[in-house]
Amino acid sequence: MKMAKRDFALRGLYLITPDTADSAALLAGVRRALAGRPALVQYRSKHADAALRREQAAGVAALCREAGVPFIVNDSLELALALEADGVHLGRDDGDLRAARAALGPGRILGVTCYNEWERAEEGAAAGADYVAFGAVFASSTKPAAVHAPLDLLTRARRELELPVAAIGGITLDNAPQAIAAGADLLAVIADVFDYPDPGARAAAYRAAFGLPG
């Protein structure tokens, strides 16, 4: 059963899963990271086929529900609805935002990638997004060719849109305070958590960076 929207606290670590065909390793890593209580977990895969994506996403969803952490699907409204996910995160080419909002209903999360485009953030807010995401705010190993989004976009979004703001791209525990100070409510992270020897401890350290209770 998905959680009611009132239970979603959109502040803290926004954990993004690594793109791997090794489902056992993926789920083991997610389970360990969940011990650090991220705010959200997003299943993201750009290379798996449809069957593997569904299998992996279902496994991540089950772990998130067990831990009481909201589960988000990247790119695919269809998969999010099929798995009764707590929300979906959509980029420029992933479908109409208003249609996605209508399909999700009021009880689930709609997140929107805005890259470095203020107009897209305004469009997302008007369509009923629950948060807007900008990036890459720092150089990203996952997307080395990604456009750069200056930190002042986070500040402007917090001031003008009255929505939670997510920062994406190249985030580490060392540079996290810069993004938080600029206005980030959520920090989207892959490598700095999953490549750490203890993903749960690393996730907990991000909670501490936000001043959230352990």
For each residue, the residues with C-beta under 8 A, 3 or more apart:
1: 65 84
2: 84 85 86 107 108
3: 7 8 68 70 86
4: 7 107
5: 8 106 107 108 109 130
6:
7: 3 4 70
8: 3 5 40 70 86 109 130
9: 12 39
10: 39 40 109 130 131 164 185 186
11: 39 164 185 186 210 212
12: 9 37 38 39 186 187 206 207 210 212
13: 36 38 39 40 186 187 189 193 203 206 207 210
14: 38 39 40 42 166 186 187 188 189
15: 30 33 38 40 41 42 189 190 193 203
16: 41 42 44 74 188 189 190
17: 26 29 30 41 42 43 44 45 56 60 190 194
18: 26 29 190 191 194
19: 44 45 46 47 48
20: 23 25 26
21: 47 48 52
22: 25 26
23: 20 26 27 52 55 56 59
24: 27 28
25: 20 22 28 29
26: 17 18 20 22 23 29 30 56 59 60
27: 23 24 30 31 56 59 60 63
28: 24 25 31 32
29: 17 18 25 26 32 33 194 199
30: 15 17 26 27 33 34 41 60 63 64
31: 27 28 34 35 63
32: 28 29 35 198 199 200
33: 15 29 30 36 38 41 193 194 199 200 202 203
34: 30 31 37 38 41 63 64 67 69 200 203
35: 31 32 199 200 203 204
36: 13 33 193 199 200 201 202 203 204 205 206 207
37: 12 34 67 69 203 204 207
38: 12 13 14 15 33 34 41 69 203 206 207
39: 9 10 11 12 13 14 69 70 186
40: 8 10 13 14 15 69 70 71 72 87 109 186
41: 15 16 17 30 33 34 38 60 64 69 70 71 72
42: 14 15 16 17 71 72 73 74 89 188
43: 17 53 56 57 60 61 71 72 73 74
44: 16 17 19 74 75 190
45: 17 19 48 52 53 56 57 74
46: 19
47: 19 21
48: 19 21 45 52 53 56
49: 52 53
50: 53 54
51: 54 55
52: 21 23 45 48 49 55 56
53: 43 45 48 49 50 56 57 76 79
54: 50 51 57 58 79 82 83
55: 23 51 52 58 59
56: 17 23 26 27 43 45 48 52 53 59 60
57: 43 45 53 54 60 61 73 79 83 85
58: 54 55 61 62 83
59: 23 26 27 55 56 62 63
60: 17 26 27 30 41 43 56 57 63 64 71
61: 43 57 58 64 65 71 83 84 85
62: 58 59 65 66
63: 27 30 31 34 59 60 66 67
64: 30 34 41 60 61 67 68 69 70 71 86
65: 1 61 62 68 71
66: 62 63
67: 34 37 63 64
68: 3 64 65
69: 34 37 38 39 40 41 64
70: 3 7 8 39 40 41 64 86 87 109
71: 40 41 42 43 60 61 64 65 83 85 86 87
72: 40 41 42 43 80 85 86 87 88 89 109 111
73: 42 43 57 76 77 79 80 83 85 87 88 89
74: 16 42 43 44 45 88 89
75: 44 89 90 91 94
76: 53 73 79 80 88 94
77: 73 80 81 88 90 94 95 100 103 104
78: 81 82
79: 53 54 57 73 76 82 83 85
80: 72 73 76 77 83 85 87 88 104 108
81: 77 78 84 85 103 104
82: 54 78 79
83: 54 57 58 61 71 73 79 80
84: 1 2 61 81
85: 2 57 61 71 72 73 79 80 81 88 108
86: 2 3 8 64 70 71 72 108 109
87: 40 70 71 72 73 80 104 108 109 110 111 130
88: 72 73 74 76 77 80 85 100 104 108 109 110 111
89: 42 72 73 74 75 111 112 113 133
90: 75 77 94 95 97 100 110 111 112 113
91: 75 94 113
92: 113 115 120
93:
94: 75 76 77 90 91
95: 77 90 99 100
96: 99 100
97: 90 100 101 110 112 123 124 127 128 129
98: 101 102 127 128
99: 95 96 102 103
100: 77 88 90 95 96 97 103 104 110 127
101: 97 98 104 110 127 128 129
102: 98 99 105
103: 77 81 99 100
104: 77 80 81 87 88 100 101 107 108 109 110
105: 102 108
106: 5
107: 2 4 5 104
108: 2 5 80 85 86 87 88 104 105
109: 5 8 10 40 70 72 86 87 88 104 130 131
110: 87 88 90 97 100 101 104 127 128 129 130
111: 72 87 88 89 90 129 130 131 132 133 166
112: 89 90 97 120 121 123 124 127 129 131 132 133
113: 89 90 91 92 120 133 135 168
114: 117 118 120 121 124 132 133 134 149 153
115: 92 120 134 135 146 147 149
116: 134 147 148 149 150 153
117: 114 120 121
118: 114 121 122 153 156
119: 122 123
120: 92 112 113 114 115 117 123 124 132
121: 112 114 117 118 124 125 132 134 153 157 161
122: 118 119 125 126 161
123: 97 112 119 120 126 127
124: 97 112 114 120 121 127 129 132
125: 121 122 129 132 161 163
126: 122 123
127: 97 98 100 101 110 112 123 124
128: 97 98 101 110
129: 97 101 110 111 112 124 125 132 163
130: 5 8 10 87 109 110 111 163 164
131: 10 109 111 112 163 164 165 166 185 186
132: 111 112 114 120 121 124 125 129 157 161 163 164 165 166
133: 89 111 112 113 114 165 166 167 168 186 188
134: 114 115 116 121 137 149 153 154 157 165 166 167 168
135: 113 115 140 146 149 167 168 169 188
136: 139 140 143 146 147 148 149 168 169 170
137: 134 148 149 150 151 154 167 168 169 170 171 179 184
138: 169 170 171 172 175
139: 136 144 169 170
140: 135 136 143 144 146 168 169 170
141: 144 170 191
142: 169 190 191
143: 136 140 146 169
144: 139 140 141
145:
146: 115 135 136 140 143 169
147: 115 116 136
148: 116 136 137
149: 114 115 116 134 135 136 137 153 168 169
150: 116 137 153
151: 137 154 155 167 178 179 182
152: 155 156 182
153: 114 116 118 121 134 149 150 156 157
154: 134 137 151 157 158 165 167 179 182 183 184
155: 151 152 158 159 182 183
156: 118 152 153 159 160
157: 121 132 134 153 154 160 161 163 165 183
158: 154 155 161 165 183 185
159: 155 156 183
160: 156 157
161: 121 122 125 132 157 158 165
162:
163: 125 129 130 131 132 157
164: 10 11 130 131 132 185 186
165: 131 132 133 134 154 157 158 161 183 184 185 186
166: 14 111 131 132 133 134 184 185 186 187 188
167: 133 134 135 137 151 154 171 179 182 184 186 187 188
168: 113 133 134 135 136 137 140 149 171 188
169: 135 136 137 138 139 140 142 143 146 149 188
170: 136 137 138 139 140 141 175
171: 137 138 167 168 175 176 179 187 188 189 192
172: 138 175 176 189 192
173: 176 192 202 205 206 209
174:
175: 138 170 171 172 178 179
176: 171 172 173 179 180 187 206 209
177: 180 181 209
178: 151 175 181 182
179: 137 151 154 167 171 175 176 182 184 187
180: 176 177 183 184 187 209 210
181: 177 178
182: 151 152 154 155 167 178 179
183: 154 155 157 158 159 165 180
184: 137 154 165 166 167 179 180 187
185: 10 11 131 158 164 165 166
186: 10 11 12 13 14 39 40 131 133 164 165 166 167
187: 12 13 14 166 167 171 176 179 180 184 206 209
188: 14 16 42 133 135 166 167 168 169 171
189: 13 14 15 16 171 172 192 193 206
190: 15 16 17 18 44 142 193 194
191: 18 141 142 194 195
192: 171 172 173 189 195 196 202
193: 13 15 33 36 189 190 196 199 202 203 206
194: 17 18 29 33 190 191 199
195: 191 192
196: 192 193 199 201 202
197:
198: 32 201 202
199: 29 32 33 35 36 193 194 196 202 203
200: 32 33 34 35 36 203 204
201: 36 196 198 204 205
202: 33 36 173 192 193 196 198 199 205 206
203: 13 15 33 34 35 36 37 38 193 199 200 206 207
204: 35 36 37 200 201 207 208 214
205: 36 173 201 202 208 209
206: 12 13 36 38 173 176 187 189 193 202 203 209 210
207: 12 13 36 37 38 203 204 210 212 213 214
208: 204 205 211 212 214
209: 173 176 177 180 187 205 206
210: 11 12 13 180 206 207
211: 208
212: 11 12 207 208
213: 207
214: 204 207 208
